[in-house]
Amino acid sequence: MLTGRDNCAFCVVLASRGAVYSSREAAIEGATGEEYHTGCDCIAVAVFDRDTWPGWKDARRLDALYREATKTHRNTNGINAVRRLLAARSDALVADLRSAA
């Protein structure tokens, strides 16, 4: 889940996937046992109900943003497509993603 402090395109793509990890350890550690990337401040949250969990609404909005990005920037990978979309837009969702807490 994004915290609002450092929402890079990579974090946005991960958060757009929603509740996909089978355990807290899998969500936090991944394959290497380290942060997703240097300076990453995303957090893992426990999900007991896939329809109501902290970050559920944000994940849905981010999924829509990801789909828009990959549709708009077809000839690039998902992370770069999101990066380009974030750079080009200035609506409330993007402003929230850029805000520093």
Secondary structure as UniProt FT lines:
FT   HELIX           9..16
FT   HELIX           24..29
FT   TURN            30..33
FT   TURN            38..39
FT   TURN            50..51
FT   TURN            54..55
FT   HELIX           56..72
FT   TURN            74..75
FT   HELIX           78..88
FT   HELIX           92..98
//
